[in-house]
Amino acid sequence: MATDKTGDGQGEPAVRWYRIVPSDSTPLDPIPRGLYVDVTGTLSVVDIDGNIMPMAAAAVGYHPLRPRYVKATGTTAVVYGLY
């Protein structure tokens, strides 16, 4: 199960980041504070309740999303998790 290691500092800037390898079956660990899209493309994320949100053209930049999964199916963008 994915864990949220961001603690109480949600209003604080990120201090670490990692390139996300999209997966349909492996949850993100740690769950990021947000996402940074480095290369524009499609993005498919799943929240902690299992709701899927496809983004047809995720723009380069910060996205205040805290997904449990970044799905391989439907994702072509290059994405980093910030925490």
Secondary structure, DSSP 8 states (H G I E B T S, - for coil): ------TT-TTS--S-EEE----SS---SS--SEEEEEE-EEEEEE-TT--EEEEEEE-SEEE----SEE-STT--SEEEEE-
